[in-house]
Every structure is written in structure tokens, then in C-alpha cells.
Amino acid sequence: MSTSFCSWLLGCVLLVGVQSGRPLTEALQELQKQGLALVFTSRLVTPDMKVLAEPVASDPRARAEALLAPYGLTVLEEAPGLLVVVRAEGPAPPAAVTHGRPPPPHPQPVLREEIVVRPSRLTLLAERPEPSSFGLDREAIERLPHLGDDLFRAASLLPGIAANDISAELSVRGGRPDELKIVLDGQELYGAYHLEDYANALSIVPARLLGSASLITGALPASQGDRMSGLLDLRTLDPPAGRRLVLGLSVLDALASSAGSFRSVPGGWLLTARRGSLELARRAIGNEHPEFWDVLGKVETTTPFGVVGAHLLLAGDHLGIDRSVAGDSEHLANNYRTDHGWLTHQAGNERLLVSTLASWARLERSRGGATSEEKGDFSLRDRRRLRALGLVQTWNLQHPSGSLEWGWEGHRYEAFFDYMQRRDPAIVILSPLAA
């Protein structure tokens, strides 16, 4: 026997000895690097466990099972393509020894309760919610009892959302209602509620024109990062083929809606007008006359330069209080106006999409007041106005390995406040003892 052959044989023996004595965790980690989705815990695969014999199988799963078998362990497929190391049924084989001693016993894991983790994206009105989201479809929402067919009140039934029975405002993840950003077709709504004197009881967006709504909580994208709680993204319906007219009447409002498509050019329109009051609830609220109205319209068309759209949302509220002569005279007239108008443009292809939005918004709040209590006088006047201009552009690049989005935005705000208060109680003391 030659010297070279003896050296080669001795090297093989040493190599086998080294491989068979290495830590079991190291062997399992090598299988993970080879692409095997394997999960194990140090309570089952302890650091003192060694590889007793190198497996001869070529399949990664079979190799893992051969490495774990001497210690009474095996793998279980918990999900498609995901293997978890668990204790095999029955006693461990006699070969499960470490340095001449049997491995220490490990307590069996006990599943005390099941925890369901919901994603941070919740969907509403979708015909079929995305598999990665949790939500309610249109049919389920229509079956739910909620005031005024208001989508915001139905959203309070989603996990992580809280609201009371009076207001339509939403508290997301324990945050304040003003920490939720509300967006309609890309435009932020600065005043999204009717009946402000009644805790914002209804929203100004009629649910009939909404095609989808999603609530994003947790980590918001950078473009929507100026809110703490979340983002409520509302999208209107696409104009249908042909023409459609809908008339509706409920205990709170009357509604007229029209939608259709153009005949000569591709595109269409949506228009809804609504007017309501709380006349049926006057016995509960007293001699008060709250009224509200809103108009929502959209026009979209496709041109050689892209898709162009014009959007308009107008809303108004009025509250009048006029007490009878039997009590002290009291007069109050509150008027609220909220207007939004914006233009959208989308151009590009499946790989690069450029979206531009130019917006204008105006909010006007005018409150009056006059009263007489115990022959005293009180007067109040509060006027506020906000005007906002905005221009936003985003670029979205799609790539087989992922997507990249960037953009810019600019806003200009102009606010006006006018406040007056007067209180002249006519108190006259008629007494001979008065100085």
C-alpha cells in the first residue's frame, strides 16, 4: 500500500469524524442556506446536540429528518413550504445520546390561546376584499344597521376602530378623530362632516357614489405621513356604460343621482345631490331646525395626453334656533360651507405612471347668537374662513424586482378669524340699603 493512498484514507476518516461531531444547529442552518424553509427553537434543538451521522439523502427535507431522528425530533409542514421542528410521537430512540448521556427532557409546548393578527389595511365596499386585507363588502355593509346609510358609521365595526352612537367621527387605534386623514379621489377633505353642532353626526360624502374605501393604519407611506392614526382612502365609482338616474328618500334626506358615459369621446360623469334635515327628530332636539345639503360630481375623459378628470364637492349646513315668547327670547343662526374642487391628470404606461392633482378648497364658518336670560343680554359672533391651494405630483416606476415611487407637493393656506362677544347683564339693585 502506497504512502499517498494511506494519507488519503486517513483524511477521509478524519473528515467523517469531524462532520459527524459538529453541532446539530450548524447542520440545520446549512440546510436553511440551501433554501429549505426550516424553523426550530433552541428549547428543542439545544446547543449541546451533535450530528451523530451524516445523512446520505439528497433531498433537503429528508436530510433534516435524518439529522433530527436520533433525538426524537422531526419536521412538520405548518404552511405550504414552511417546515417546523417538533417532537416526534413516541419515545426517543436509544441512539439519542450526547457525550454518553441521554439528552435532558424538554417540556412539551402548550398552546393556551389563539391570537389572530389582522393586517394594517382594512377594506370597505370591495366586491371581493384582497386576500391580504380584512374588510366588509358592499352587501355586508348594506345589511348593517347604521344611520343615514353613512359609510363612516359602518367603518366603526372594523377592528381597531371606535366611535360613539352620535358622531360619525372615527377613532383609530385610540387616537383622536382629527388624527385620521380622509382622502377622496386623491384630495384631502378639510371638512368631512355635516351637523357640526351635533358632534359631526354625518359625513358629507354620499355612500352611493363610492366604489371602494380602504383604511390604512400603522406605518403610513411618506406621502401621507402627516397623520398619527391612519388614512381613510375613498374612491368614487367609475362612470357606467349608458346612462342611469336614481332617486332616493330616507328618514334623513332626499337624494338624486345621475351617471353615464359620453357618446362622442371616451369617458363619463357622476353627479349626486342630497338635501336633508332632522325634522323627524324635532321632538327629541327641541325647537331647532338643522338642515344640510351636498353635491358631489366627477367628470373623466381619456385624451391623447392621458386621463383628465374634474371633481367637485360642495356641502352646506344651517342651524336655526328661535324660541317662543313664553320663554326668554333666543335667536341663533349658524351657517357652515365646505367647498372642494380639484383637477387630476394621469399619463404614462404600465411601467411609468405620472399623476398630477391641482386642488382648491374653502371652508366658511359663520355663527350668530342673541339671547336674554333673566333679563340679561348676551351676543356672540364667530366667523372663520380657510382657503387652501394645492399642487401634487407623483411618479411611480414599476420594475420586475419591485416598484419605486417619488414626487413633490406644495400647499398654500390662508386663514381668517373674526370673533366678537358681548355680555351686558342689566342688573339694577333697588333697595334703600344700597349705597
C-alpha positions as CSV (number, residue, x, y, z in Angstrom):
1,M,0.0,0.0,0.0
2,S,1.5,3.3,-1.1
3,T,2.1,6.2,1.3
4,S,-0.3,8.6,-0.8
5,F,-3.2,6.1,-0.5
6,C,-2.8,5.8,3.2
7,S,-2.8,9.6,3.6
8,W,-5.9,9.9,1.5
9,L,-7.7,7.2,3.6
10,L,-6.7,8.8,6.9
11,G,-8.0,12.2,5.7
12,C,-11.4,10.7,4.8
13,V,-11.7,9.1,8.2
14,L,-10.8,12.4,9.9
15,L,-13.3,14.3,7.7
16,V,-16.1,11.9,8.6
17,G,-15.4,12.2,12.2
18,V,-15.4,16.0,12.1
19,Q,-18.6,16.2,10.2
20,S,-20.4,13.7,12.4
21,G,-19.4,15.6,15.6
22,R,-20.4,19.1,14.6
23,P,-23.3,20.9,16.3
24,L,-26.8,19.9,15.1
25,T,-27.8,23.6,14.8
26,E,-24.9,24.2,12.4
27,A,-26.2,21.4,10.1
28,L,-29.7,22.8,10.2
29,Q,-28.5,26.3,9.4
30,E,-26.7,24.9,6.3
31,L,-30.0,23.5,5.1
32,Q,-31.6,26.9,5.6
33,K,-28.9,28.5,3.4
34,Q,-29.6,25.9,0.7
35,G,-33.2,27.2,0.5
36,L,-35.0,25.0,3.0
37,A,-37.7,27.0,4.9
38,L,-37.0,25.5,8.3
39,V,-37.9,26.9,11.7
40,F,-36.6,25.5,15.0
41,T,-36.2,26.6,18.6
42,S,-33.3,26.2,21.0
43,R,-35.7,24.5,23.5
44,L,-35.9,21.5,21.2
45,V,-32.6,21.7,19.3
46,T,-30.2,22.5,22.2
47,P,-26.6,23.7,21.6
48,D,-25.2,20.5,23.1
49,M,-26.8,18.3,20.4
50,K,-24.3,16.9,17.9
51,V,-24.6,15.3,14.5
52,L,-24.4,11.5,15.2
53,A,-24.3,10.5,11.5
54,E,-24.2,12.4,8.3
55,P,-27.4,11.7,6.2
56,V,-26.9,10.2,2.7
57,A,-30.2,11.5,1.3
58,S,-30.1,14.3,-1.3
59,D,-33.5,15.8,-0.6
60,P,-33.1,18.7,1.9
61,R,-36.2,17.7,3.9
62,A,-35.1,14.1,4.1
63,R,-31.6,15.2,5.3
64,A,-33.3,17.3,8.0
65,E,-35.4,14.4,9.2
66,A,-32.4,12.1,9.3
67,L,-30.4,14.7,11.4
68,L,-33.3,15.1,13.8
69,A,-34.4,11.5,14.1
70,P,-31.7,10.3,16.7
71,Y,-33.1,12.9,19.1
72,G,-36.8,12.0,18.7
73,L,-37.5,15.1,16.6
74,T,-39.0,15.5,13.2
75,V,-40.3,18.3,10.9
76,L,-44.0,19.2,10.4
77,E,-45.3,21.3,7.4
78,E,-47.3,24.1,9.2
79,A,-47.8,26.1,6.0
80,P,-47.1,25.5,2.3
81,G,-43.3,25.3,2.0
82,L,-42.7,26.1,5.7
83,L,-41.3,23.3,8.0
84,V,-41.2,23.5,11.8
85,V,-39.1,21.2,14.0
86,V,-41.4,19.4,16.5
87,R,-41.1,16.4,18.8
88,A,-41.9,13.1,17.2
89,E,-44.6,11.0,18.6
90,G,-43.4,8.1,20.8
91,P,-40.3,7.7,22.9
92,A,-36.9,8.9,21.6
93,P,-34.7,6.1,20.1
94,P,-31.8,4.7,22.2
95,A,-29.3,6.5,19.9
96,A,-30.3,9.9,21.2
97,V,-27.3,10.4,23.5
98,T,-24.9,13.3,23.8
99,H,-21.4,12.5,25.1
100,G,-22.7,9.3,26.5
101,R,-25.6,10.9,28.4
102,P,-29.2,11.0,27.3
103,P,-30.4,14.5,26.4
104,P,-32.3,16.3,29.1
105,P,-36.1,16.2,28.9
106,H,-37.8,19.2,27.3
107,P,-41.3,20.2,28.3
108,Q,-44.0,19.9,25.6
109,P,-45.1,23.3,24.2
110,V,-48.7,24.2,25.3
111,L,-50.9,26.4,23.1
112,R,-53.0,28.3,25.6
113,E,-54.9,30.6,23.3
114,E,-55.1,31.6,19.6
115,I,-54.2,35.1,18.6
116,V,-55.4,36.4,15.2
117,V,-53.3,39.3,13.9
118,R,-55.1,41.4,11.3
119,P,-53.2,43.4,8.6
120,S,-52.9,47.2,8.8
121,R,-55.1,47.6,5.6
122,L,-58.8,47.3,6.0
123,T,-61.2,47.4,3.0
124,L,-64.8,48.5,2.6
125,L,-67.3,48.3,-0.2
126,A,-65.0,46.0,-2.2
127,E,-66.8,43.3,-4.2
128,R,-64.0,40.8,-3.1
129,P,-61.6,42.0,-0.4
130,E,-58.0,41.4,-1.1
131,P,-56.6,38.2,0.5
132,S,-54.0,40.3,2.4
133,S,-56.6,42.6,3.8
134,F,-59.6,42.4,6.2
135,G,-62.9,44.2,5.5
136,L,-66.5,44.2,4.6
137,D,-68.1,44.0,1.2
138,R,-70.9,46.2,-0.1
139,E,-73.6,43.5,0.7
140,A,-72.4,43.1,4.3
141,I,-72.4,46.9,4.8
142,E,-75.9,47.3,3.4
143,R,-77.2,44.7,5.9
144,L,-75.7,46.6,8.9
145,P,-78.0,49.0,10.8
146,H,-76.4,52.4,10.6
147,L,-77.8,55.9,10.5
148,G,-78.3,57.7,7.1
149,D,-76.6,54.9,5.1
150,D,-73.3,56.5,6.2
151,L,-70.1,54.6,5.3
152,F,-68.3,56.2,8.2
153,R,-70.7,54.7,10.7
154,A,-70.2,51.2,9.2
155,A,-66.4,51.6,9.4
156,S,-66.7,51.7,13.2
157,L,-67.3,48.0,13.1
158,L,-63.8,47.2,11.8
159,P,-61.1,46.0,14.3
160,G,-59.2,48.9,15.8
161,I,-61.9,51.5,15.1
162,A,-64.1,53.1,17.8
163,A,-66.9,55.6,17.6
164,N,-69.9,56.6,19.6
165,D,-73.6,56.4,18.7
166,I,-73.9,60.2,18.0
167,S,-70.9,61.1,15.9
168,A,-69.7,59.8,12.6
169,E,-66.0,60.6,13.5
170,L,-63.7,57.6,13.9
171,S,-61.1,57.0,16.5
172,V,-58.4,54.7,15.0
173,R,-56.0,52.8,17.3
174,G,-57.0,55.0,20.3
175,G,-56.1,58.3,18.5
176,R,-58.1,61.5,18.3
177,P,-60.6,61.8,15.4
178,D,-58.6,64.6,13.8
179,E,-55.6,62.3,13.6
180,L,-57.3,60.4,10.8
181,K,-56.7,61.7,7.3
182,I,-59.7,61.5,4.9
183,V,-58.9,61.5,1.1
184,L,-61.4,61.4,-1.7
185,D,-60.1,60.5,-5.2
186,G,-56.6,61.8,-4.1
187,Q,-57.9,65.0,-2.5
188,E,-57.7,65.6,1.3
189,L,-61.1,66.7,2.7
190,Y,-60.6,69.5,5.2
191,G,-64.2,69.4,6.4
192,A,-65.7,66.0,6.0
193,Y,-68.8,66.1,8.3
194,H,-72.3,67.5,8.4
195,L,-74.1,68.7,11.5
196,E,-71.1,70.1,13.4
197,D,-73.3,71.3,16.2
198,Y,-74.4,67.7,16.7
199,A,-71.0,66.2,17.2
200,N,-70.4,65.8,13.4
201,A,-73.3,63.3,13.0
202,L,-72.9,62.6,9.3
203,S,-70.3,62.6,6.6
204,I,-70.5,64.9,3.5
205,V,-69.6,62.0,1.1
206,P,-72.7,60.1,0.0
207,A,-72.0,56.3,0.0
208,R,-74.0,55.7,-3.2
209,L,-71.1,57.2,-5.3
210,L,-68.3,55.3,-3.6
211,G,-66.7,52.4,-5.3
212,S,-64.1,51.4,-2.7
213,A,-62.7,52.5,0.6
214,S,-59.6,51.4,2.4
215,L,-58.4,52.3,5.9
216,I,-54.6,52.1,6.3
217,T,-53.3,52.1,9.9
218,G,-49.9,51.7,11.4
219,A,-47.0,52.6,9.1
220,L,-48.2,55.2,6.6
221,P,-46.4,56.0,3.4
222,A,-44.2,59.1,3.3
223,S,-46.8,60.9,1.1
224,Q,-49.4,60.6,3.8
225,G,-47.1,60.9,6.9
226,D,-48.7,64.0,8.4
227,R,-51.2,61.9,10.4
228,M,-50.8,59.8,13.5
229,S,-53.7,57.3,13.3
230,G,-54.3,56.4,9.7
231,L,-55.6,57.2,6.3
232,L,-59.1,56.6,5.0
233,D,-58.8,56.5,1.2
234,L,-62.2,56.9,-0.6
235,R,-62.6,56.2,-4.3
236,T,-65.7,57.1,-6.3
237,L,-67.3,54.7,-8.8
238,D,-66.2,54.6,-12.5
239,P,-68.8,56.1,-14.8
240,P,-71.0,53.2,-16.1
241,A,-71.9,52.5,-19.7
242,G,-75.1,54.1,-20.8
243,R,-77.0,56.4,-18.5
244,R,-78.5,55.9,-15.1
245,L,-80.8,58.0,-12.9
246,V,-81.5,57.2,-9.2
247,L,-83.9,58.9,-6.8
248,G,-83.8,58.1,-3.1
249,L,-85.7,59.1,0.0
250,S,-84.9,58.2,3.6
251,V,-85.8,59.5,7.1
252,L,-82.9,62.0,6.9
253,D,-82.5,63.1,3.4
254,A,-83.6,63.0,-0.3
255,L,-81.1,62.1,-3.0
256,A,-80.9,62.4,-6.8
257,S,-78.1,60.7,-8.6
258,S,-77.2,60.6,-12.3
259,A,-74.3,58.8,-14.1
260,G,-73.4,57.9,-17.6
261,S,-70.9,57.9,-20.4
262,F,-70.2,60.3,-23.3
263,R,-71.2,59.3,-26.8
264,S,-68.5,61.0,-28.8
265,V,-65.4,60.7,-26.6
266,P,-64.4,58.1,-24.1
267,G,-65.3,59.0,-20.6
268,G,-68.3,59.7,-18.4
269,W,-69.7,61.6,-15.4
270,L,-71.1,61.1,-12.0
271,L,-73.4,63.5,-10.1
272,T,-75.2,63.3,-6.8
273,A,-77.2,65.9,-5.0
274,R,-78.6,65.4,-1.5
275,R,-80.6,67.5,0.9
276,G,-81.6,66.6,4.4
277,S,-82.9,67.7,7.8
278,L,-83.8,66.4,11.2
279,E,-87.5,67.3,11.1
280,L,-88.5,63.9,12.3
281,A,-86.3,64.2,15.3
282,R,-87.6,67.7,16.4
283,R,-89.3,66.2,19.4
284,A,-86.0,65.0,20.7
285,I,-83.9,68.0,19.9
286,G,-86.5,70.7,20.7
287,N,-87.3,73.8,18.7
288,E,-84.3,73.6,16.4
289,H,-84.0,73.5,12.7
290,P,-80.9,71.8,11.4
291,E,-80.6,71.3,7.7
292,F,-77.8,70.1,5.4
293,W,-77.1,69.6,1.7
294,D,-74.2,68.4,-0.5
295,V,-73.3,68.0,-4.2
296,L,-70.7,65.6,-5.5
297,G,-69.7,65.4,-9.1
298,K,-67.0,63.9,-11.3
299,V,-66.2,64.1,-15.0
300,E,-63.4,62.0,-16.6
301,T,-62.3,61.6,-20.2
302,T,-59.4,60.0,-22.0
303,T,-57.3,62.2,-24.3
304,P,-54.1,61.5,-26.3
305,F,-52.2,63.2,-23.4
306,G,-53.7,60.9,-20.7
307,V,-56.7,60.7,-18.4
308,V,-58.1,64.0,-17.3
309,G,-60.7,64.4,-14.5
310,A,-62.6,67.2,-12.8
311,H,-64.0,66.8,-9.3
312,L,-66.4,68.9,-7.3
313,L,-67.7,68.5,-3.7
314,L,-69.9,71.2,-2.2
315,A,-71.6,71.0,1.2
316,G,-73.5,73.3,3.5
317,D,-75.3,73.3,6.9
318,H,-77.7,75.6,8.6
319,L,-78.9,75.6,12.2
320,G,-81.6,77.9,13.3
321,I,-83.0,78.3,16.9
322,D,-86.0,80.5,17.6
323,R,-87.6,80.1,21.0
324,S,-91.2,81.2,21.7
325,V,-92.1,84.3,23.6
326,A,-93.2,82.1,26.5
327,G,-89.6,81.7,27.4
328,D,-86.8,84.1,27.1
329,S,-86.2,85.3,23.6
330,E,-83.4,83.4,21.9
331,H,-82.2,83.5,18.4
332,L,-79.3,81.7,16.8
333,A,-78.3,81.1,13.2
334,N,-75.3,79.0,12.3
335,N,-74.1,78.6,8.7
336,Y,-71.3,76.3,7.5
337,R,-70.0,75.9,4.0
338,T,-67.4,73.5,2.7
339,D,-66.2,73.5,-1.0
340,H,-63.6,71.3,-2.7
341,G,-62.6,71.4,-6.3
342,W,-59.7,69.6,-8.0
343,L,-58.4,68.5,-11.3
344,T,-56.5,65.3,-12.0
345,H,-54.3,64.1,-14.8
346,Q,-52.7,60.7,-15.3
347,A,-50.2,59.9,-18.1
348,G,-47.8,57.1,-18.8
349,N,-47.8,53.3,-19.3
350,E,-47.6,50.1,-17.3
351,R,-44.0,50.8,-16.3
352,L,-44.1,54.5,-15.5
353,L,-47.2,56.4,-14.3
354,V,-47.2,60.2,-13.6
355,S,-50.2,61.6,-11.6
356,T,-50.9,65.3,-11.1
357,L,-53.5,66.9,-8.9
358,A,-54.3,70.6,-8.6
359,S,-56.9,71.5,-5.9
360,W,-58.8,74.4,-4.3
361,A,-60.7,74.3,-1.1
362,R,-62.7,76.7,1.0
363,L,-64.2,76.4,4.5
364,E,-66.5,79.1,5.9
365,R,-68.0,79.0,9.4
366,S,-70.4,81.7,10.5
367,R,-72.1,81.6,13.8
368,G,-74.5,84.2,15.3
369,G,-76.3,84.5,18.5
370,A,-78.7,86.5,20.6
371,T,-80.3,85.6,23.9
372,S,-81.9,87.0,27.0
373,E,-81.6,85.2,30.3
374,E,-83.1,86.7,33.5
375,K,-83.4,90.0,31.6
376,G,-79.7,89.9,30.7
377,D,-78.2,90.2,27.3
378,F,-75.8,88.0,25.5
379,S,-74.4,88.2,22.0
380,L,-71.9,86.1,20.1
381,R,-70.5,86.2,16.6
382,D,-67.9,83.8,15.3
383,R,-66.7,83.9,11.7
384,R,-63.9,81.7,10.3
385,R,-62.6,81.2,6.8
386,L,-59.9,78.9,5.3
387,R,-58.7,78.8,1.8
388,A,-56.2,76.2,0.6
389,L,-54.5,75.7,-2.8
390,G,-52.5,72.6,-3.6
391,L,-50.5,71.0,-6.3
392,V,-49.2,67.4,-6.0
393,Q,-47.4,65.2,-8.5
394,T,-46.3,61.6,-8.0
395,W,-44.2,59.3,-10.2
396,N,-44.5,55.5,-10.0
397,L,-41.9,53.3,-11.6
398,Q,-42.7,49.5,-11.9
399,H,-39.8,47.0,-12.2
400,P,-39.8,43.2,-12.1
401,S,-37.8,43.4,-8.8
402,G,-40.1,46.0,-7.2
403,S,-41.5,49.5,-7.5
404,L,-40.2,53.0,-6.8
405,E,-42.4,56.0,-6.1
406,W,-41.4,59.6,-5.6
407,G,-43.0,63.0,-6.0
408,W,-43.5,66.5,-4.6
409,E,-46.3,68.6,-3.3
410,G,-47.0,72.3,-2.5
411,H,-49.8,73.9,-0.5
412,R,-50.8,77.5,0.3
413,Y,-53.2,78.2,3.2
414,E,-55.0,81.4,4.1
415,A,-57.0,81.7,7.3
416,F,-59.3,84.4,8.6
417,F,-60.8,84.7,12.1
418,D,-63.3,87.3,13.3
419,Y,-64.7,86.8,16.8
420,M,-67.0,89.0,18.9
421,Q,-68.6,88.5,22.3
422,R,-70.8,90.9,24.2
423,R,-72.5,90.3,27.6
424,D,-74.3,93.2,29.2
425,P,-76.5,91.9,32.0
426,A,-78.8,94.7,33.0
427,I,-78.6,94.3,36.8
428,V,-80.3,97.1,38.8
429,I,-80.5,96.9,42.6
430,L,-83.4,98.7,44.0
431,S,-83.0,98.9,47.8
432,P,-82.8,101.8,50.3
433,L,-79.8,100.0,51.8
434,A,-77.8,100.0,48.6
435,A,-75.1,102.6,48.6
